[in-house]
């Protein structure tokens, strides 16, 4: 009986270990950097000291992951900053 329980437990452990899980990466960017989430926006953050807006995301599948970070450009092709007073994204050079 003990051998059957051990075999089942080992089989379940191997099966669960072999199946990959899909997860969203950690979004705690403010813990490791000065990126601050822009309220009401997905994947948009601003750098705390310069207020430049960035698109940032990361994903993971099992032990593999990927991510992306890039400055945010307006439709006019200009870099943007985040105005904390008005809570709006503003083009640089306006």
Buried (B, 14 or more C-beta within 10 A) or exposed (E): EEEEEEEEEEEEEEEEEEEEEEEEBEBEBEEEBEBBBBEEBEBBBBBEEEBBBBBBBBEBEEEEEEEEBEEBBBEEEEEBBBEEEEEEBBBEEE
